[in-house]
Amino acid sequence: MEWEAMIAVVSAISGIALGWLGRARTVKEDMTKEVEAGATLQTDVEYIKRGVDDIKVDLRMQGQRVDGLSERVTRVEESTKQAHKRLDKLEEK
């Protein structure tokens, strides 16, 4: 019976060891997947940040264009107003 008991103990210990090694490998694989997912997420966030920064720059440039056009429209309106006054004077004569 000693041999049977020894075989049972060795089998139990080897089963525990194999189970432990399998679990350790699974944990490493899970960690690797989590790190890859985190890196992908960080890359995506950086890409979005750059896109937002580009949009901000474009928006500023568009604002400057609108300001420039607004000034030009104001000048044209003033010029038109003066031209109408001159035309009114010519019509009176």
C-alpha positions as CSV (number, residue, x, y, z in Angstrom):
1,M,0.0,0.0,0.0
2,E,2.9,2.3,0.4
3,W,3.5,2.5,-3.3
4,E,-0.1,3.3,-4.0
5,A,-0.1,6.1,-1.4
6,M,3.2,7.5,-2.8
7,I,1.7,7.4,-6.3
8,A,-1.4,9.2,-5.1
9,V,0.7,11.9,-3.3
10,V,3.0,12.4,-6.3
11,S,-0.1,12.6,-8.6
12,A,-1.7,15.2,-6.3
13,I,1.4,17.3,-6.1
14,S,2.0,17.1,-9.9
15,G,-1.6,18.0,-10.5
16,I,-1.3,21.0,-8.2
17,A,2.0,22.1,-9.9
18,L,0.5,21.7,-13.4
19,G,-2.6,23.7,-12.3
20,W,-0.4,26.4,-10.8
21,L,1.7,26.7,-13.9
22,G,-1.4,26.8,-16.2
23,R,-2.9,29.5,-14.0
24,A,0.3,31.5,-14.0
25,R,0.5,31.3,-17.8
26,T,-3.2,32.5,-18.1
27,V,-2.5,35.4,-15.8
28,K,0.5,36.4,-18.0
29,E,-1.6,36.2,-21.1
30,D,-4.4,38.3,-19.5
31,M,-1.8,40.9,-18.4
32,T,-0.4,41.0,-21.9
33,K,-3.9,41.5,-23.4
34,E,-4.7,44.3,-20.9
35,V,-1.4,46.1,-21.7
36,E,-2.1,45.9,-25.4
37,A,-5.6,47.2,-24.9
38,G,-4.3,50.0,-22.7
39,A,-1.7,50.9,-25.3
40,T,-4.3,50.9,-28.1
41,L,-6.6,53.1,-26.0
42,Q,-3.9,55.5,-25.3
43,T,-2.9,55.7,-28.9
44,D,-6.5,56.4,-29.9
45,V,-6.8,59.1,-27.2
46,E,-3.7,60.8,-28.5
47,Y,-5.0,60.7,-32.1
48,I,-8.3,62.3,-30.9
49,K,-6.4,65.0,-29.0
50,R,-4.4,65.9,-32.1
51,G,-7.6,66.0,-34.1
52,V,-9.2,68.3,-31.5
53,D,-6.1,70.6,-31.6
54,D,-6.3,70.7,-35.4
55,I,-10.0,71.7,-35.2
56,K,-9.1,74.4,-32.7
57,V,-6.5,75.9,-35.0
58,D,-8.9,75.8,-37.9
59,L,-11.6,77.4,-35.8
60,R,-9.2,80.3,-34.9
61,M,-8.3,80.8,-38.5
62,Q,-12.0,80.8,-39.5
63,G,-12.7,83.4,-36.8
64,Q,-9.9,85.6,-38.1
65,R,-11.3,85.3,-41.6
66,V,-14.8,86.3,-40.3
67,D,-13.3,89.2,-38.5
68,G,-11.5,90.4,-41.7
69,L,-14.7,90.0,-43.7
70,S,-16.7,91.9,-41.1
71,E,-14.3,94.8,-41.3
72,R,-14.4,94.8,-45.1
73,V,-18.2,94.7,-45.1
74,T,-18.3,97.7,-42.7
75,R,-16.0,99.7,-45.0
76,V,-18.1,98.8,-48.0
77,E,-21.2,99.9,-46.2
78,E,-19.6,103.2,-45.2
79,S,-18.4,103.7,-48.8
80,T,-21.9,102.9,-50.2
81,K,-23.5,105.3,-47.7
82,Q,-21.1,108.1,-48.9
83,A,-21.8,107.2,-52.5
84,H,-25.6,107.5,-51.9
85,K,-25.1,110.9,-50.3
86,R,-23.1,112.1,-53.4
87,L,-25.7,110.7,-55.7
88,D,-28.5,112.4,-53.8
89,K,-26.6,115.7,-54.1
90,L,-26.2,115.2,-57.8
91,E,-29.9,114.5,-58.2
92,E,-30.7,117.7,-56.4
93,K,-28.6,119.8,-58.8
